[in-house]
Amino acid sequence: MATKPISTGTRLTIAEFLDLPDTELREKMELDDGELYIMPRPRPVHQFLVFWLGWYFANYINSFADPPAEVYPDMVVILSREPRRVLAPDFAIILTGNPYQIVGGYFEGIPDIMVEVLSTDRRRDLVRKRQLYAEAGVLEYWIVDPRDDTVTLLELRDEEYTERAMLTVSDTLTTPLLPGLAIPLNDVFRHRQRPADD
């Protein structure tokens, strides 16, 4: 690949993006209609919430002999080759029977649920990714907001997201797509080891 300066706004093909060096910075990159986007480094509270949500997801999946889904944190997802869209959600959840494929170690296809924990670039998750996931056909998009300790559950209807619920610390996160999943948000948001918000 020809050497290009790697900065937000650099235009790349899918192949060039996937050939970028596998470094820590690589995990913070996305391709948005062919333009490179380098995500700001996540804050400690973001990483803490991702960890605990992952813990609940893992326990849920492990409770089945034949799990109804696969859950991947920080998975690079090739949503579409044209337009060139490669995103890295905090979690990609793929239901059994989803016709995805693994290409060069990356997920290619449309996950059934995307989960984003808001951090530094809130607008990207709240506006742009909402648009991209809806256009791709992701069935549900969950937005976890540590600023006000809420989870917004969006579901796809007529190619647009509608809000099914906005959950607070007193609620339990569930979805009809994952029968039996129950995440008590008080245990996540009010965990005694949660780092201070900055």
N, C-alpha and C positions, 0 to 999 in steps of 0.2 A: 504494500500500500504506500502511496506517495505520502511523504511527511506533510502533515497539516498542523497548524497551531490548534491545540485542543482548548477551545473555550466555548462558552455558551454562544450559540448562533452559528457555529461552524456547520456547514452543510455536509452530510455524509449519506452514503448509500447504506442499506441494511448490512451488506457484507463488510463495509468499512467500519461500521459501528461494532459489529460482532468481532472484528479483528483488533479492536483497541486493546492495549495491554491490560492484562488481568491484574490490576492493582486495587488498593483500597478505594482510590478515586473512581475506578471503573464501576463500582457498586453504586455510585451516586450519580450515574449518568442515565439520561433517557433520550430518545429520539422522537421529536414531535414534528410530524410532517416534514421529515428530512433534516430538521435543525436540531443540533445537539443542545441539550439542556443539562447543566451540571447543578444538581441539587445542593443546597446548603447542608452543612454537617448537622445531623439531628441533635437535639438537646437531650440531656440526661432523662428528663421526664418522658420524652417520646420513647426512648429506648426501654425505659422501665415498663411503660404501658404495653409496648410491643411484646416484651418478654412475658408478662403475665397473661396477656391474651393468648399468646402462643402456648402457654402452659395449659390453659383451659381447652384450647383446640386439641392439643396432644392427648389429654385425658379423654376427651370425647372420642377421638378417632380410635384410641386404644381400647375403648370399651366394646368394640365390635369385632367379631371374628371376620366379617367382611364389611369393612367400613363403607359408608355411603358416599364418601368424598376423600379427596386428598387435599391437604393444607400445606402451602409452601410460603414461608416467610422470605421476603427479599428476593423473589424469583423474577428474573428478567423475562418479560412477556412480550413476544412479537405479536402485537394485536393485528397489524396489517402490513403487507409489503408495499401496498400503494393505496392511500398515502403511507409513507414510511413512518410507522408508529411503533416504537419499542419502549415500554414503560416498566417501571420497577415498583409495584405497589408494596405496602408493608406486608400484606398477605394476599395471595391468590388462592381461591378455593375452587376446586374442580370436582363436580359431582361425577359419580360413577356413570359411565356411558358417554361422557363428553368426548367427542372425537378429536382431541388435541394430539399433537405430536411433539417429540423432543428433537430439536434440530441443533446440532453442535453444542449440546448441553443447555440449550435454552428452550423455554416453553413457547410453542407456536400454536395459537388458537385463541378462543374466547373463554376465559374463566367464567364460572357461574356467579361468583361473588368476588368483589374486590374490596379490600379494607385499607383505609388510609388513616393514620394517626397524624393529626395536624401538628406541624412544627413551625419552622421558620417561615416558609413560603406558603402561608395559608391560602392565598388567593388561587394558587395553582391547583390545590386539592379541591377547593370549594367551587371553582368555576371551570377551569380548563379540563381537569380530569373528569369532572362530572359530565362534561360534554363528550369527551373522548370515549369514556366507558359506555355512555348511552348510545353513541353512534356505532360502537362495536357490537352492541347487543348483550352486554354484561347484565345478567338478570337482577342482581342486587349490588348496591354500592353502600358501604357503611363508612360513615365519617365519624371518627373518634376525636373529640375536642377536649384536650386537657385544660383549656382555658376556663371552660365552664362545666367541665365534667359531664358531658353529654355524649350520646351516640345517636346520630341521625341515620335512620334506616330508609334508604331509597330503593324503590322497586320500579322496574321498567314496565311502562304501559304505553302502548302506541308510540314506541321509539323515543320516549322521554321518561325521565324519572319523576315519580311522585313520592311524596314523603309518606311512608307508612306509619312511622312513629319517631318521636324524639324522646329518647330514654334518658333518665337522670340516675343519680346514685341510688335511688330507692327502687329502681326497676331491675328486671332480669332480662338479658338479651336472649331472644329466641328468633328463629326463622322457620317458616314452613319448609324451606329447602333442606334443612338439617334436623330432622325429627329427633327430639331428645336433647338437643343442645340447650343448655341453660347456663348463662354466665351472669352471676350476681354482680352487678356493676359496683355496688358498695365495696365488695372485696377487691376490686381492681383499682378504682379511683381513690379509695380511702385506705389503701394498704399502708401498714405502719412503716414500711421501709421506703415509701415513695419519696423521691428526692424533691427538694423545694423547687417550685417553678421559678424560672428566671426571666 
